[in-house]
């Protein structure tokens, strides 16, 4: 083997080492980028979970308010029904009172 061949072999080995170092550097850079993207993704997932929890709480509140509204409507209907009954009873009693206040009609006697 002559000097030129030896120099070429050394050059190629040095070049391979340089390429290997460059590739390792690029791999490390890509690994770091993947870690950063994973961290960003984890942050987005955490935000989505927080929003999901808020939506669930809002939905529960809406359902509670709806149930409360239905119960209030039922109570309102019952109260309106009772009020109508009281008004009818008051009208009946008022009519009875007016009839009781009228003087009794006297029958004309035919003794004469």
Wavefront OBJ file of the C-alpha trace (Angstrom):
o trace
v 0.000 0.000 0.000
v 1.436 3.312 -0.965
v 1.115 6.679 0.757
v -1.628 7.931 -1.507
v -3.775 4.911 -0.780
v -3.098 5.229 2.926
v -3.981 8.939 2.814
v -7.184 8.116 0.919
v -8.138 5.482 3.507
v -7.465 7.900 6.372
v -9.395 10.618 4.552
v -12.357 8.290 4.025
v -12.301 7.152 7.656
v -12.114 10.761 8.863
v -14.953 11.651 6.534
v -17.010 8.712 7.822
v -16.339 9.811 11.405
v -17.324 13.381 10.530
v -20.520 12.144 8.861
v -21.215 9.909 11.855
v -20.739 12.861 14.227
v -23.004 15.011 12.032
v -25.655 12.281 11.998
v -25.425 11.834 15.766
v -25.758 15.594 16.200
v -28.807 15.608 13.932
v -30.311 12.630 15.816
v -29.800 14.425 19.137
v -31.336 17.576 17.695
v -34.354 15.615 16.426
v -34.718 13.852 19.799
v -34.755 17.219 21.561
v -37.346 18.508 19.095
v -39.489 15.414 19.719
v -39.266 16.038 23.489
v -40.338 19.655 23.003
v -43.264 18.630 20.808
v -44.282 15.954 23.318
v -44.221 18.539 26.111
v -46.342 20.882 23.999
v -48.763 18.052 23.230
v -48.987 17.151 26.923
v -49.830 20.788 27.645
v -52.592 20.787 25.034
v -53.996 17.524 26.422
v -54.001 19.005 29.933
v -55.848 22.089 28.654
v -58.387 19.881 26.873
v -58.952 17.900 30.068
v -59.475 21.130 32.009
v -61.986 22.363 29.415
v -63.720 18.977 29.449
v -64.051 19.205 33.238
v -65.468 22.749 32.980
v -67.972 21.605 30.343
v -69.049 18.690 32.536
v -69.538 21.035 35.491
v -71.527 23.424 33.283
v -73.672 20.563 32.017
v -74.348 19.395 35.571
v -75.309 22.938 36.574
v -77.646 23.237 33.584
v -79.283 19.917 34.443
v -79.715 20.990 38.085
v -81.245 24.306 37.002
v -83.559 22.516 34.589
v -84.701 20.136 37.343
v -85.213 23.072 39.693
v -87.209 24.894 37.000
v -89.448 21.841 36.485
v -90.067 21.592 40.223
v -90.886 25.308 40.434
v -93.286 24.980 37.496
v -94.986 22.032 39.214
v -95.304 24.024 42.453
v -96.655 27.001 40.496
v -99.294 24.814 38.834
v -100.311 23.309 42.190
v -100.514 26.760 43.775
v -102.552 28.108 40.849
v -104.932 25.159 41.171
v -105.337 25.760 44.925
v -105.849 29.478 44.288
v -108.583 28.699 41.752
v -110.229 26.423 44.311
v -110.087 29.168 46.949
v -111.526 31.706 44.488
v -114.391 29.334 43.650
v -115.046 28.719 47.348
v -114.932 32.478 48.043
v -117.424 33.126 45.212
v -119.751 30.431 46.565
v -119.553 31.801 50.102
v -120.115 35.359 48.859
v -123.227 34.223 47.007
v -124.511 32.419 50.115
v -123.867 35.523 52.219
v -125.775 37.744 49.793
v -128.701 35.329 49.812
v -128.660 35.245 53.604
v -128.798 39.051 53.771
v -131.934 39.262 51.633
v -135.115 39.692 53.687
v -137.337 36.653 53.634
v -140.284 36.932 51.304
v -143.581 37.087 53.173
v -146.498 35.167 51.936
v -149.750 37.165 51.598
v -152.343 35.742 53.929
v -155.881 35.245 52.688
v -157.674 35.601 56.066
v -159.557 38.677 55.162
l 1 2 3 4 5 6 7 8 9 10 11 12 13 14 15 16 17 18 19 20 21 22 23 24 25 26 27 28 29 30 31 32 33 34 35 36 37 38 39 40 41 42 43 44 45 46 47 48 49 50 51 52 53 54 55 56 57 58 59 60 61 62 63 64 65 66 67 68 69 70 71 72 73 74 75 76 77 78 79 80 81 82 83 84 85 86 87 88 89 90 91 92 93 94 95 96 97 98 99 100 101 102 103 104 105 106 107 108 109 110 111 112
